[in-house]
Amino acid sequence: MPPCLLQSTPYKGLFILILVFVILEYLFSNVSDTGNGFLNASTLLQYPDKSQMNYGPLLKALLFKNSDKNATSLLTNPHSHPLNPILYSKTNNFSLEISNLNYIVTVPPFLIENITSTYNISNVFVTTTTSKENINGNGSRLQDEEGIGAEALNMVKPLCPDISQYLYGRVPIRKYPVPSVKTLESRFSWLQPGGHWSPSNCTVEKKVAVVVPFRYRGEHLLLFLQHMHPFLKRQHLDYTIFVVEQEGDGPFNRAMLMNIGFKEALEMRNFDCFIFHDVDLLPEDDRNLYSCPLQPRHMSVAVDMLKYKLPYPAIFGGVSAITTEHFKLLNGFSNSFWGWGGEDDDMSNRIRFHHLYISRYPITIARYTMLTHKKDAPNPNRYDVLRKGQKLFDKDGLNSLKYDIVMKRENLLFTWILVKLSPPKKSS
């Protein structure tokens, strides 16, 4: 036998083995899916436990990697991560051990729905196959909605599909150069005042408000806007970006700014979903949908600065999504956390106290790049506030919010809300 055939034989055998494995998994997964109806959208909304998901081993490996392993190791050894705050309290039959908070790994909708490029408008099918292509703000090619026929647009607009046809997965992260406001306004001339956009060819069922607590991060804000507007537009959302800025140089209160953003946004429009978003986090995958599920969603699961690993199961910081109804039920965030840290863990406790779950997308989808900046000094009293917080869920939050609006203006790129906060007086 020629030497070249001898060398290629092992590779052929390996290829055939992999092919047989894939075929077998496909056949078994079809039998499983047909038997329990898991891929039915109505049953998807009912599961409370991630153990009920019937992924094959190959799909598990590709999607979830070490997410279960990381969660398990943290539950069995909660001290294994330096960012994991362990607090214990046994009052009112409620345990404040936030490291053991239950959470769900949710199924990304694009895995269970057939995404097509066809809209059904009163028996008139309008496709985007002949539409134009343009360059979006991230330098990526996108189909333009101008390809949709004028005749169809004159009809009553249908509901937009749950999954946008413009998604393509990983998106580039551009950190340099930092754009100017004028450049962004010229590039995103399709925006409406206040940092708002919605599709022209269909109606989005849920309205989304993106609330960004802000101070002293001008360059980060410009990079954030450069990245997020094309990102959100590709998802075909009806969205508005709110930047809530704290005036002065006193202790920063991230949670209070998010509560203010929630309240002020609802006075402008009846939003269904809120995304609370740190300005220094940029999503890397547009399949990470900026919408609200049935349970509160922690969105920034895997951050590059944290080696794309979940620090601890109960974390709810960075980027999170929650419905208007749930946020009111939880009484919003606590207003008592002045300085860095603690408010997101208090929110985790509120979620569990009200018998909700934290949901997450797989770590292969919910990935973020963090913009570099000098770290703020942690609030040394945050653990004391967190311990006492359980008794104050119904007293500390939206119903105890106090602030003064210095300025409120609808710029093209975002709605700007400048507020003055009054830190509590130190006891003598």
C-alpha positions in Angstrom: 0.0 0.0 0.0 1.4 3.5 -0.8 2.7 5.5 2.2 0.2 8.3 1.5 -2.8 6.0 2.0 -1.3 4.5 5.2 -1.0 8.0 6.6 -4.6 9.1 5.6 -6.3 5.9 6.9 -6.4 6.9 10.6 -7.9 10.3 9.6 -10.6 8.6 7.5 -11.5 6.3 10.4 -11.7 9.3 12.8 -13.9 11.2 10.3 -16.2 8.2 9.9 -16.5 7.7 13.7 -17.4 11.4 14.2 -20.0 11.2 11.4 -21.6 8.1 12.9 -21.7 9.9 16.3 -23.4 12.9 14.9 -26.0 10.8 13.0 -26.8 8.8 16.2 -27.2 11.9 18.3 -29.5 13.4 15.6 -31.7 10.3 15.6 -31.9 10.0 19.4 -32.6 13.7 19.9 -35.4 13.5 17.3 -37.0 10.6 19.2 -36.6 12.5 22.5 -38.0 15.8 21.2 -41.0 14.0 19.6 -41.7 12.1 22.8 -41.8 14.9 25.3 -42.6 17.9 23.1 -39.7 19.9 24.5 -39.3 22.0 21.4 -42.9 23.2 21.6 -43.0 26.9 22.5 -45.8 26.5 25.0 -43.9 23.8 27.0 -40.7 25.8 26.9 -42.4 28.5 29.1 -43.2 26.1 31.8 -40.0 24.5 32.9 -38.6 25.6 36.3 -35.5 23.4 36.3 -32.6 23.3 33.8 -32.2 19.6 34.4 -35.3 19.1 32.2 -33.5 20.2 29.1 -32.8 17.3 26.8 -29.6 18.5 25.0 -27.4 15.9 23.3 -23.8 15.7 24.5 -22.5 17.5 21.5 -24.9 20.4 21.7 -24.2 20.6 25.5 -20.5 20.8 24.8 -20.8 23.5 22.2 -23.3 25.7 24.0 -22.8 25.4 27.7 -19.1 24.4 28.0 -18.3 24.6 31.8 -21.3 26.6 32.9 -22.8 23.7 35.0 -19.3 22.8 36.3 -18.6 26.3 37.4 -22.0 26.6 39.1 -21.6 23.3 40.9 -18.1 24.0 42.1 -19.2 27.4 43.5 -22.2 25.8 45.3 -20.1 23.1 46.9 -17.2 25.4 47.6 -18.6 28.9 47.9 -15.3 30.4 49.0 -13.6 29.4 45.8 -14.1 32.8 44.1 -12.9 36.1 45.6 -16.0 37.9 44.2 -18.4 35.6 46.0 -20.1 37.4 49.0 -21.3 34.8 51.5 -23.8 36.1 54.0 -25.9 34.2 56.4 -29.1 35.2 58.1 -32.0 33.2 59.5 -34.8 35.5 60.2 -38.3 35.3 58.8 -37.5 31.8 57.5 -35.4 33.3 54.7 -31.8 32.4 54.3 -29.5 35.1 53.0 -26.9 32.8 51.6 -26.8 34.3 48.1 -24.2 31.9 46.8 -26.8 29.2 46.6 -29.4 31.2 44.7 -31.2 29.1 42.1 -30.9 30.1 38.5 -32.0 28.7 35.1 -29.9 28.4 31.9 -32.6 29.4 29.3 -32.8 28.2 25.8 -31.9 30.9 23.2 -35.0 31.3 21.0 -33.0 30.9 17.7 -32.4 27.2 18.7 -36.1 26.4 18.8 -37.7 28.7 16.2 -37.3 28.6 12.4 -36.0 32.0 11.4 -37.0 33.0 7.9 -36.7 36.2 5.9 -40.4 36.2 5.0 -43.1 38.4 6.5 -46.7 37.3 6.2 -48.8 40.5 5.8 -52.4 39.6 5.2 -51.6 36.9 2.7 -49.0 39.1 1.0 -45.5 37.7 1.4 -42.8 40.3 1.4 -39.2 39.0 1.3 -36.0 40.9 1.8 -34.0 38.8 -0.7 -33.9 41.6 -3.2 -33.3 44.4 -0.6 -30.3 46.6 -0.6 -27.2 46.2 1.6 -25.6 48.9 3.6 -22.9 49.3 6.2 -24.0 49.7 9.8 -22.3 51.5 12.5 -20.1 48.5 13.4 -18.8 48.2 9.8 -21.0 45.1 9.1 -23.2 44.5 6.1 -26.9 44.5 6.8 -30.0 44.2 4.6 -31.9 47.5 4.4 -35.7 47.7 5.0 -36.0 49.7 1.9 -36.3 46.4 0.1 -39.8 45.9 1.5 -42.4 46.9 -1.0 -44.3 50.2 -0.6 -47.6 48.4 -1.3 -47.1 46.3 1.9 -46.0 49.2 4.0 -49.3 51.0 3.2 -51.2 48.1 4.8 -51.7 47.6 8.5 -48.3 46.7 10.0 -48.1 43.1 11.3 -46.4 42.1 14.5 -42.6 41.7 14.2 -41.3 38.2 14.5 -39.8 37.3 17.9 -36.4 36.7 16.3 -35.0 39.2 13.9 -33.8 38.0 10.5 -30.8 40.3 10.7 -28.9 38.4 13.4 -25.6 36.8 12.5 -23.9 36.0 15.8 -20.6 37.4 17.0 -20.2 41.2 16.4 -16.9 43.2 16.3 -16.0 45.3 19.3 -14.5 48.6 18.3 -12.6 50.4 21.1 -10.6 52.8 18.9 -10.9 55.5 17.7 -13.4 57.0 20.1 -16.1 58.7 17.9 -17.4 62.2 18.5 -21.0 63.0 19.2 -21.2 64.7 15.8 -19.9 61.6 14.1 -22.4 59.4 15.8 -25.3 61.7 15.1 -24.4 61.7 11.4 -24.0 57.9 11.3 -27.2 57.2 13.2 -29.4 59.8 11.5 -32.2 57.1 11.4 -32.7 57.6 15.2 -35.6 59.5 16.6 -35.1 62.0 19.4 -34.3 60.5 22.8 -32.2 57.6 21.4 -35.3 55.8 20.1 -35.9 53.5 17.2 -38.5 51.0 16.1 -39.0 49.1 12.9 -41.0 50.8 10.2 -42.3 47.6 8.5 -43.8 45.8 11.6 -45.0 46.5 15.1 -42.9 45.3 18.1 -45.2 43.9 20.8 -42.9 44.9 23.7 -41.3 48.3 24.3 -37.8 48.2 25.8 -36.0 50.9 27.9 -32.2 50.6 28.2 -31.2 52.4 31.4 -27.5 53.3 31.9 -26.3 54.7 35.2 -23.5 57.2 34.5 -20.9 59.5 35.7 -17.4 60.6 34.5 -17.3 58.0 31.6 -17.6 60.2 28.5 -15.4 58.1 26.2 -17.1 54.9 27.4 -20.5 56.4 26.7 -19.5 57.2 23.1 -18.2 53.7 22.5 -21.3 52.3 24.1 -23.6 54.3 21.9 -21.5 53.4 18.8 -21.9 49.7 19.6 -25.4 49.5 21.0 -27.6 51.4 18.5 -26.7 49.1 15.5 -26.8 46.1 17.9 -30.3 46.9 19.1 -31.6 47.8 15.6 -30.4 44.5 14.3 -32.6 42.8 16.9 -35.6 44.7 15.5 -36.5 46.2 18.9 -38.7 49.1 19.8 -36.2 50.6 22.2 -35.0 53.9 23.9 -31.7 54.5 25.6 -31.8 56.5 28.9 -28.6 57.8 30.4 -29.1 58.7 34.1 -26.2 60.9 35.3 -25.4 61.6 38.9 -24.4 65.3 39.5 -21.4 66.1 41.7 -18.6 64.1 43.1 -20.2 62.5 46.1 -20.5 58.7 46.6 -22.0 57.1 43.5 -25.3 55.3 43.8 -25.8 53.0 40.8 -28.9 51.4 42.1 -30.7 54.7 42.8 -29.9 55.9 39.3 -31.5 52.8 37.9 -34.6 53.3 40.0 -34.8 56.9 38.7 -34.4 55.7 35.1 -37.2 53.3 35.6 -39.5 55.9 37.1 -38.7 58.6 34.6 -38.9 56.3 31.6 -42.4 55.2 32.6 -43.5 58.8 32.8 -42.5 59.2 29.2 -43.8 56.0 27.7 -45.4 52.7 28.9 -42.4 50.4 28.6 -42.8 46.7 29.1 -39.2 45.7 29.6 -36.1 47.3 31.3 -32.5 46.5 30.6 -30.2 47.9 33.3 -26.8 48.3 31.6 -23.3 49.3 32.9 -21.7 51.7 30.4 -18.5 49.7 30.2 -20.0 46.4 29.0 -20.4 45.7 25.3 -22.2 42.6 24.1 -20.3 40.4 21.7 -23.1 38.3 20.2 -26.3 39.8 18.8 -28.2 36.6 19.6 -28.1 37.7 23.2 -31.6 39.2 22.9 -32.3 42.4 24.7 -35.8 41.4 25.7 -37.5 40.3 28.9 -38.2 36.6 29.6 -40.7 35.2 32.1 -38.0 35.4 34.8 -35.5 38.1 35.5 -32.4 37.6 33.3 -28.8 38.2 34.2 -27.4 39.0 30.8 -23.6 39.6 31.3 -22.8 36.0 32.1 -19.4 35.8 30.6 -17.1 38.9 30.7 -13.7 38.9 29.1 -12.1 40.5 32.2 -13.4 37.6 34.3 -12.1 35.0 31.8 -15.6 34.5 30.5 -16.6 32.6 33.6 -19.6 33.2 35.9 -18.1 34.6 39.2 -20.8 33.1 41.4 -24.4 31.8 40.8 -26.3 34.6 42.5 -24.6 37.5 40.6 -27.1 39.9 39.0 -24.8 42.8 38.2 -23.4 44.3 35.0 -26.4 43.9 32.6 -29.8 42.6 33.6 -33.3 42.4 32.1 -36.5 42.5 34.0 -40.2 43.2 33.2 -41.9 46.3 34.4 -44.3 44.1 36.4 -41.5 42.2 38.2 -39.5 45.4 38.9 -42.5 46.9 40.7 -43.1 43.6 42.6 -39.5 43.7 43.8 -39.8 47.4 44.8 -36.8 48.1 42.5 -33.3 48.2 43.7 -32.2 49.2 47.2 -31.3 52.9 47.5 -29.0 52.3 50.4 -25.8 51.3 48.6 -23.5 54.3 48.3 -20.2 53.5 46.6 -19.2 50.4 44.6 -20.8 47.0 45.2 -23.7 45.2 47.0 -26.8 46.5 45.2 -26.9 43.7 42.6 -26.6 41.0 45.4 -29.4 42.7 47.3 -31.5 42.4 44.1 -30.6 38.7 43.9 -32.1 38.3 47.4 -35.2 40.2 46.4 -35.7 37.9 43.5 -35.5 34.8 45.6 -37.6 36.3 48.4 -40.4 36.8 45.9 -40.0 33.2 44.6 -38.6 34.2 41.2 -35.5 32.8 39.5 -32.5 34.3 37.8 -32.4 33.1 34.1 -29.3 33.2 31.9 -28.3 32.4 28.4 -25.4 30.0 27.8 -22.0 31.4 28.3 -21.3 31.0 24.6 -24.0 33.6 23.8 -24.1 35.9 26.8 -20.5 37.2 26.3 -19.3 40.8 27.0 -16.2 42.9 26.5 -15.5 45.3 29.4 -13.9 48.6 28.6 -10.9 49.3 30.8 -11.1 51.9 33.5 -9.8 52.6 37.0 -11.7 50.5 39.5 -13.7 52.4 42.1 -13.0 51.7 45.8 -15.5 49.2 47.3 -18.0 50.4 49.8 -16.6 49.0 53.1 -20.2 49.0 54.6 -21.8 47.1 51.7 -22.0 43.8 53.6 -23.6 45.4 56.6 -26.2 47.0 54.3 -26.7 43.7 52.6 -27.4 41.9 55.8 -30.0 44.4 56.9 -31.6 44.6 53.5 -33.8 41.6 53.9 -36.0 43.4 56.4 -36.3 46.5 54.1 -37.4 45.0 50.8 -40.8 46.6 51.1 -39.5 49.9 52.5 -36.3 50.6 50.6 -36.6 51.0 46.8 -39.0 52.6 44.4 -41.3 53.7 47.2 -38.5 55.5 49.1 -36.9 57.2 46.1 -35.8 60.8 46.6 -34.0 62.9 44.0 -34.0 66.2 42.2 -33.9 66.5 38.4 -31.3 69.1 37.3 -31.9 68.6 33.6 -33.8 66.3 31.3 -33.3 66.4 27.6 -34.0 64.2 24.5 -30.8 64.2 22.5 -30.7 62.3 19.2 -28.4 59.5 20.7 -30.1 59.1 24.1 -32.5 60.6 26.7 -30.3 62.5 29.2 -31.5 62.7 32.8 -29.1 64.6 35.2 -30.1 64.2 38.8 -28.9 65.4 42.2 -28.8 62.9 45.0 -28.4 63.5 48.7 -26.4 60.9 50.6 -27.6 60.1 54.1 -26.0 62.2 56.8 -23.3 60.4 58.8 -24.4 59.8 62.4 -22.1 61.5 64.9 
